[in-house]
Each structure stands twice: as C-alpha cells, then as structure tokens.
Amino acid sequence: MNGWVATTDYDWYRFLAGRPEFDEVNFWQPSGRQAFHAIRPGEPFFFKLKAPHNAIAGFGLLAKHDILPDWLAWEAFEQKNGAPDYDAFRRGFERYVPADRRAVPGEHPLGCLMVAEPVFFPQAAWIAQPKDWSRNIVQGKRYDLSEGEGRRIWEDCLDRAKTFKPQFVREGDAPRFGAPQVVRPRLGQGTFRVCVTEAYDRSCAITTEHSLPVLEAAHIRPYKDGGEHDVRNGLLLRTDIHRLFDRGFVTVRPDFRFEVSRELGDRWRNGRIYYELQGREIRRPHDAAEHPDRALLSWHNEHVFLG
C-alpha cells in the first residue's frame, strides 16, 4: 500500500485542527487541471506542513479526487475547505493563482482531494517529515508504507490516532494496525455530493437537466433515518424534484422507473410537468456498482412515498 505526503498550508491545518468534529476535509489545489492518480481511494493521505515547520501534522484516507468550480467546492464542503467563509476561501487559493489566470468569480477550477476521517495532531505530537524529503517537492510525494520512511510515518500516525481520534479505529479495522492495506473510507456529506454528481455525469437522473447549479445529491434513505453517504443511496436530482422526493410526492420504483403520487395533484391541483414524467426510466450511472440500491428504493416507496 502507498501513501501520499502532501505539502500543506499551515493556515489550512490550523483552522481544521480546531474542528476535530469534521468527518472529512477538502484538500484543494489552486490549479485543478490535472487528474490525481498517485494513490488510490482508501490509501493514506498525510498532511506535511511547509517550511519552517517541516513536519507531518495529521492524516486521513483519500476518498476521491475531482476538479470542481470553486463555488461547488464551497457548497459541498463549506468550512471543511479550511476557511471560515467563502470570501476567505477564495482569498486562500487566489494567493497562488496569477491574476491573469483567474477564472470568472465562482468558476475557478480547483483540484479537490477529498480526505475522509481526518486526524490532526497538536504541535507537540507532530511527526518528523521523511528524511529523504527534498525542498524542491512542490505538491507531494508517494511513499511505500511497507518499508523505510513510509512505514515509519504510517506507524507513527496510527499510534497518535489512538490518542487524538480514537474513533478512527472502528470494529473490523484491525488490518489498519497490521500490514498496510487499503480500506474503504466512510464518506462525508460533501464527498457524497461530489461522488453522486460525478456518477450521474452531472445530469439529473429524471430529466437529464445538466445545469449544475440546480442539481443536488438526494439520499434515498435519509442519513437521519440510517441511510449512508454512499453513491448507491443517492440520486442526482433537479432541485424541485429533490424537494418532492424528500417529501414523498415522487419516488423511483425498484424497477428504476419514476412515479408521481396522486397527492401532488390532489393537494395543489397542479403538477402537470411532473405527471408527464410518470413511468420514465431513470438515467443510471455507467458503473453498475453505483446504481441505486433496489432495497433502498423499496424503503423509500414504503416509508416516504405518499402512494
């Protein structure tokens, strides 16, 4: 198993270290035009502070990489971007972008490395950076975690996680503390939104609308009712259809067909544009492993849909 040691801004670290309740963070890169393939989802992502600190101040598990306009990165992760508000977030990445390369406000492409289950260490527990680290490294470096410096930092991070974030260790995760191996990270709300958005190719599952600002990731079974932040528990829906779905006026049957409740017309004597979609087969992700879970669709039909 490999890990990525990423050069990390101290202000970003300091803001997030004070919020241990966050279950995910967005490690953004100001130039977001290249895909990230250095490590796989589920492999460790280490936060190495730049000079003069030169130390590893935390880590997490890579969940996903994507290139997003800055407005969507903020909407999905808000303060988990390492800033108190959107204006501060913009100032943070614009420091690294020449004025003549900045996009229209709100549309600057950012490389977003979404890190699940982050753990941040206080300064007294920082870990010495790899001995072979070069000052010429700009973004980061991949390490084999089974040997040498990679193994040292991985084992030191796991040891500190037991103290500073014991919930990082959950039942069934014993392999984390043995031979290094990839684990499936638990997604947070922000990463869930991005994963669902990309799985559906940024297009509404019902209408195929692809105007990104009006598309939302809907949970089939709400998180508060035991649903998970999992692509199989999600649908990408236009905002109005999302609201109707959450309130039970529409649903998706286990055969992947859209259904509209009679209650919609009975209550407001309206809804023609939705009834015209009745029976339409939804557009599903290309990857069958990301298709909506039929059992979850049945749950929504039985417990939410007004019939």
C-alpha positions in Angstrom: 0.0 0.0 0.0 1.2 3.5 -0.8 0.5 6.9 0.9 0.8 10.4 -0.3 2.7 13.0 1.7 1.2 16.3 0.6 2.7 19.8 1.2 0.2 21.5 3.4 -0.5 25.2 4.1 -0.2 26.0 7.8 -3.3 28.2 8.0 -5.4 25.4 6.4 -4.1 23.0 9.1 -4.6 25.4 12.0 -8.2 26.1 11.0 -9.1 22.5 10.7 -7.1 21.3 13.7 -9.5 23.3 15.8 -12.5 21.4 14.5 -12.0 17.7 15.4 -15.7 17.0 14.7 -15.2 17.2 11.0 -15.5 13.8 9.3 -13.9 14.9 6.1 -11.9 17.8 4.6 -11.2 19.1 1.2 -7.5 19.4 0.4 -7.8 21.8 -2.5 -5.2 22.6 -5.1 -5.3 26.0 -6.8 -4.5 24.6 -10.2 -7.1 21.9 -10.9 -6.5 20.9 -14.4 -4.8 17.5 -13.8 -6.2 14.2 -12.5 -4.7 12.7 -9.4 -3.6 9.1 -9.7 -0.7 8.9 -7.2 -2.7 6.8 -4.7 -6.0 5.0 -4.7 -9.1 5.8 -2.7 -8.7 4.3 0.7 -5.0 4.9 0.9 -3.5 7.3 3.5 -3.0 11.0 2.8 -0.6 12.8 5.0 -0.6 16.5 5.8 3.1 17.7 5.8 3.5 21.3 6.8 5.7 23.5 4.7 8.8 25.3 6.0 9.6 26.4 8.6 7.5 23.6 10.3 8.6 20.7 8.1 6.5 18.1 10.0 3.6 15.8 9.4 0.7 17.3 11.4 -2.1 14.8 10.5 -3.5 12.4 8.0 -6.7 10.8 6.7 -7.8 8.4 3.9 -8.2 9.6 0.4 -11.9 9.3 -0.6 -12.0 10.9 -4.1 -10.3 13.4 -6.4 -12.2 15.7 -8.7 -11.9 19.0 -10.4 -14.7 21.4 -9.3 -15.6 25.0 -9.8 -14.8 26.9 -6.6 -18.5 27.6 -5.9 -19.3 23.9 -5.8 -16.2 23.1 -3.7 -17.5 25.6 -1.2 -21.1 24.5 -1.3 -20.1 20.8 -0.9 -17.6 21.3 1.9 -18.0 24.8 3.4 -15.7 25.2 6.3 -14.2 21.8 5.7 -12.2 23.6 3.0 -10.2 25.1 5.8 -11.6 28.6 5.8 -14.4 30.3 7.9 -16.3 31.7 4.9 -16.4 31.7 1.1 -14.5 35.0 0.8 -11.7 33.7 2.9 -11.7 30.5 0.9 -11.3 32.5 -2.3 -8.5 34.6 -0.9 -6.7 31.4 0.2 -6.5 29.9 -3.3 -6.1 33.2 -5.2 -2.8 33.7 -3.4 -1.4 31.0 -5.6 -3.1 32.0 -8.9 -1.7 34.8 -11.0 -4.3 37.5 -11.7 -4.3 36.8 -15.4 -5.1 33.1 -14.9 -8.1 33.5 -12.5 -11.4 32.5 -13.9 -14.7 34.3 -13.6 -15.5 34.6 -9.9 -17.1 31.3 -8.7 -15.8 29.3 -11.7 -12.1 28.9 -10.9 -11.3 25.1 -11.3 -9.8 23.6 -8.2 -8.3 20.2 -7.8 -10.2 18.7 -4.8 -8.6 15.9 -2.9 -11.4 14.7 -0.5 -9.9 13.2 2.6 -12.1 11.1 4.9 -11.7 10.6 8.6 -9.0 13.2 9.1 -6.9 13.3 12.2 -4.9 16.4 13.2 -2.2 16.4 15.8 -1.2 19.2 18.2 2.3 20.6 17.7 3.8 18.5 20.5 2.8 15.4 18.6 3.9 16.3 15.1 5.9 13.7 13.3 9.3 14.4 11.6 9.0 14.7 7.9 10.6 11.9 5.7 14.4 12.1 5.9 14.6 12.0 2.1 12.2 14.9 1.6 13.5 17.4 -0.9 12.9 21.1 -0.7 12.2 21.0 -4.4 9.0 19.0 -3.9 6.0 21.3 -4.7 2.9 19.2 -4.3 3.8 16.0 -2.6 5.4 12.6 -2.9 4.3 9.0 -2.8 5.7 6.5 -0.3 5.6 2.8 0.0 4.1 2.2 3.5 5.6 -1.2 4.0 9.1 -0.1 4.3 11.5 2.7 5.2 10.3 6.2 5.8 6.8 5.4 4.6 6.4 2.7 7.2 7.7 5.0 9.9 5.3 7.8 9.3 2.4 5.4 8.8 3.0 3.6 12.1 3.6 6.9 14.0 0.4 8.3 12.6 -1.6 5.3 13.6 -0.1 5.4 17.1 -1.2 9.0 17.5 -4.6 8.4 16.1 -5.3 6.1 19.1 -4.9 9.2 21.3 -6.2 12.1 19.3 -9.0 10.5 17.4 -9.8 7.0 18.8 -13.0 6.8 16.7 -10.7 6.4 13.7 -10.3 2.8 14.9 -13.6 1.0 14.5 -14.6 -2.6 14.7 -13.3 -4.6 11.9 -10.4 -2.3 11.2 -7.7 -4.3 12.8 -5.8 -4.6 9.4 -5.0 -0.9 9.8 -2.7 -1.7 12.6 -1.1 -4.7 10.9 0.2 -5.0 7.4 -0.8 -1.9 5.4 -3.8 -2.4 3.2 -6.4 -0.3 1.5 -9.7 0.3 3.5 -13.0 1.7 2.3 -13.3 5.2 3.9 -16.6 6.4 5.3 -17.7 9.2 3.1 -18.9 12.5 4.5 -21.7 14.7 3.2 -19.6 16.8 0.9 -17.8 13.8 -0.7 -21.2 12.1 -1.1 -22.5 15.0 -3.1 -19.5 15.1 -5.4 -19.5 11.3 -5.9 -23.2 11.3 -6.8 -22.8 14.3 -9.1 -20.0 12.6 -11.0 -21.6 9.2 -11.1 -24.5 10.7 -12.9 -22.3 12.7 -15.2 -23.6 16.0 -13.8 -27.1 15.2 -15.2 -30.4 14.8 -13.4 -31.4 11.2 -13.2 -35.0 12.0 -14.1 -35.0 15.0 -16.5 -31.3 14.9 -17.8 -31.1 18.5 -16.8 -27.3 19.4 -16.7 -27.3 22.9 -15.4 -25.0 22.2 -12.4 -26.3 24.9 -10.0 -29.8 23.3 -9.9 -28.6 19.7 -9.4 -28.4 18.1 -5.9 -27.5 14.8 -4.5 -30.5 13.3 -2.8 -30.3 10.5 -0.2 -32.8 7.7 -1.0 -32.9 6.8 2.7 -32.0 9.9 4.7 -28.9 9.9 6.8 -31.0 10.7 9.9 -33.0 7.5 9.3 -30.0 5.3 9.0 -29.0 5.9 5.4 -25.4 6.1 4.5 -23.3 8.6 2.5 -23.0 6.0 -0.3 -23.5 6.5 -4.0 -25.9 3.6 -4.1 -28.0 5.5 -1.6 -28.0 8.6 -3.8 -29.8 10.1 -6.9 -28.8 13.3 -8.7 -32.0 15.3 -9.0 -33.0 18.7 -10.1 -33.7 20.9 -7.1 -37.5 20.9 -7.4 -37.7 17.1 -7.9 -35.3 16.6 -4.9 -37.7 18.5 -2.7 -40.7 16.5 -3.9 -38.7 13.3 -3.5 -37.8 14.1 0.1 -41.4 14.9 0.9 -42.8 11.8 -0.7 -44.6 13.3 -3.7 -42.4 11.4 -6.1 -40.3 8.3 -5.9 -38.2 5.9 -8.0 -39.5 2.3 -8.0 -37.2 -0.7 -7.7 -37.5 -1.2 -11.4 -35.9 2.3 -11.8 -39.0 4.0 -13.1 -40.2 7.4 -11.9 -43.5 7.6 -10.2 -45.6 10.6 -9.1 -48.1 10.5 -6.2 -51.7 11.4 -6.8 -51.3 13.6 -3.7 -49.4 16.2 -5.7 -52.4 16.9 -7.9 -55.0 16.5 -5.2 -53.4 19.0 -2.9 -52.4 21.7 -5.3 -54.4 20.8 -8.5 -51.1 21.2 -10.4 -48.0 19.2 -11.2 -48.6 18.6 -14.9 -44.8 18.8 -15.7 -44.2 16.0 -13.2 -47.0 13.8 -14.3 -45.6 14.0 -17.8 -42.5 12.2 -16.5 -44.6 9.3 -15.0 -43.1 5.9 -15.7 -39.9 7.3 -17.2 -36.9 5.0 -16.7 -34.2 7.0 -14.8 -30.8 7.5 -16.2 -28.3 5.5 -14.1 -24.5 5.6 -13.7 -22.4 3.9 -16.2 -20.9 1.7 -13.5 -23.4 -0.9 -12.4 -21.8 -0.9 -8.9 -23.1 2.7 -8.5 -26.7 2.0 -9.5 -29.3 2.9 -6.9 -29.8 0.1 -4.4 -33.1 -1.6 -5.1 -33.7 -2.3 -1.4 -33.3 1.3 -0.6 -35.7 2.3 -3.3 -38.2 -0.1 -1.9 -37.7 1.5 1.5 -38.4 4.9 0.1 -41.5 3.6 -1.7 -42.8 2.0 1.6 -41.8 4.7 4.1 -41.7 8.0 2.3 -43.8 7.9 -0.9 -47.4 9.1 -0.4 -48.7 6.5 -2.8 
